[in-house]
Amino acid sequence: MERHAVVAIPEGLHARPAALFARLAADQPVAVRISRDGSPPVDAASILAVMTLGADAGTRVTLAVEVPDGAPQAETDRARSALDALEAFLTDPGR
């Protein structure tokens, strides 16, 4: 399952915002990966990995969660909720 978002945080995913994003990703019940166009996906819960993306404000990123075919609805719902939370963090800096 994937979700695309444009980083709206004025300073991008650098230092403090990257730390907050990684902490939020680590708090999710599923493992989330993040990538930007042309880069391999990295662990969204790793502050260093997130910072290496160089995702400035306006950068389009992809959030991804592995959900196996035929997974129970509860697992799909957890994945969707995780993507919702991370997308909201990236796109609504006033939260």
C-alpha positions as CSV (number, residue, x, y, z in Angstrom):
1,M,0.0,0.0,0.0
2,E,1.4,3.4,-1.0
3,R,0.6,7.0,-0.4
4,H,2.1,10.0,-2.1
5,A,2.5,13.4,-0.3
6,V,4.2,16.7,-0.8
7,V,6.3,17.9,2.1
8,A,4.7,21.1,3.3
9,I,7.0,21.6,6.3
10,P,8.9,24.9,5.6
11,E,12.3,23.5,6.6
12,G,11.6,20.1,5.0
13,L,12.6,16.8,6.6
14,H,15.7,18.0,8.2
15,A,16.9,17.9,11.9
16,R,13.9,18.4,14.2
17,P,11.1,17.6,11.7
18,A,12.9,14.5,10.6
19,A,13.3,13.4,14.3
20,L,9.6,14.0,14.9
21,F,8.6,12.2,11.7
22,A,10.8,9.2,12.6
23,R,9.4,9.0,16.1
24,L,5.8,9.1,14.7
25,A,6.8,6.4,12.2
26,A,8.3,4.3,15.0
27,D,5.0,4.6,17.0
28,Q,3.0,3.1,14.2
29,P,1.8,-0.6,14.4
30,V,3.3,-1.3,11.0
31,A,6.7,-0.7,9.4
32,V,6.7,2.2,7.0
33,R,9.2,3.1,4.3
34,I,9.6,6.5,2.7
35,S,11.2,7.4,-0.6
36,R,11.5,10.4,-2.9
37,D,11.4,10.2,-6.7
38,G,14.5,8.3,-7.9
39,S,15.7,7.1,-4.5
40,P,15.4,3.7,-2.9
41,P,12.9,3.5,0.0
42,V,14.3,3.8,3.5
43,D,13.0,3.0,7.0
44,A,10.7,5.9,8.0
45,A,11.5,5.2,11.7
46,S,15.2,6.0,11.2
47,I,16.0,9.6,11.6
48,L,19.3,9.3,9.7
49,A,17.7,7.5,6.8
50,V,14.9,10.1,6.6
51,M,17.4,13.0,6.6
52,T,19.4,11.3,3.8
53,L,16.4,11.7,1.5
54,G,17.1,15.5,1.4
55,A,13.3,16.1,1.3
56,D,13.0,19.9,1.3
57,A,9.6,21.7,1.3
58,G,7.8,20.9,-1.9
59,T,9.4,17.5,-2.4
60,R,7.1,14.7,-3.4
61,V,7.6,11.6,-1.3
62,T,6.1,8.1,-1.3
63,L,5.1,6.4,2.0
64,A,4.8,2.6,1.7
65,V,3.6,-0.2,3.9
66,E,3.7,-3.9,3.0
67,V,0.2,-5.5,3.2
68,P,0.1,-9.1,1.9
69,D,-2.6,-10.1,-0.4
70,G,-5.5,-11.6,1.6
71,A,-4.4,-9.8,4.8
72,P,-7.1,-9.5,7.4
73,Q,-9.1,-6.2,7.2
74,A,-7.7,-5.2,10.6
75,E,-4.1,-5.3,9.2
76,T,-5.2,-3.2,6.2
77,D,-6.9,-0.7,8.5
78,R,-3.7,-0.4,10.6
79,A,-1.6,0.2,7.5
80,R,-4.1,2.8,6.2
81,S,-4.1,4.6,9.6
82,A,-0.3,4.7,9.7
83,L,-0.2,6.2,6.3
84,D,-2.9,8.7,7.3
85,A,-0.9,9.9,10.3
86,L,2.4,10.2,8.5
87,E,0.8,12.0,5.5
88,A,-0.9,14.4,7.8
89,F,2.4,15.2,9.5
90,L,4.1,15.9,6.2
91,T,1.3,17.9,4.6
92,D,-0.1,19.9,7.5
93,P,2.8,21.6,9.3
94,G,0.4,23.5,11.6
95,R,-0.8,20.4,13.4
